[in-house]
Amino acid sequence: MLISLVSACTPTVRIEPSDKPIVINLNVKIEHDIRIKVDKELDSLLENEQLF
């Protein structure tokens, strides 16, 4: 009889998914920096209008 009383008192845990959708608000700020390093000689060539 003791065994039947102990087995009747076993705790149960229930996990149920929410019926509402999950909403995630995410604000992302992306900054980028592009650095172009040009040799001085190449820079002078690009400024030459006769080439282009």
C-alpha positions in Angstrom: 0.0 0.0 0.0 2.9 2.4 0.8 4.3 1.9 -2.7 1.0 2.9 -4.3 0.8 6.1 -2.2 4.4 7.1 -3.1 3.9 6.5 -6.8 0.6 8.5 -6.8 2.5 11.6 -5.5 5.2 11.9 -8.2 5.5 15.5 -9.4 5.1 16.2 -13.1 6.6 19.2 -15.0 4.9 20.3 -18.2 6.5 22.5 -20.8 4.2 24.1 -23.3 5.0 26.5 -26.1 3.4 29.9 -26.0 0.5 30.4 -28.4 1.8 34.0 -29.1 4.6 34.6 -31.6 8.0 35.6 -30.3 8.9 39.2 -31.2 12.5 40.3 -31.2 13.3 44.0 -31.7 16.8 44.5 -32.8 18.5 47.8 -33.5 21.9 47.4 -35.2 24.1 50.2 -36.2 26.8 49.2 -38.6 29.6 51.6 -39.3 32.4 50.9 -41.8 35.5 52.8 -42.8 37.2 52.2 -46.1 40.7 53.4 -46.4 42.5 53.5 -49.7 46.2 54.1 -49.6 47.7 55.1 -52.9 51.3 55.7 -53.6 52.2 59.3 -54.4 53.3 58.4 -57.9 50.1 56.7 -58.7 48.1 59.6 -57.3 49.9 62.0 -59.6 49.2 59.6 -62.5 45.5 59.6 -61.7 45.4 63.4 -61.7 46.9 63.5 -65.2 43.9 64.3 -67.5 45.7 63.2 -70.6 45.6 59.6 -69.5 41.8 59.5 -69.2 
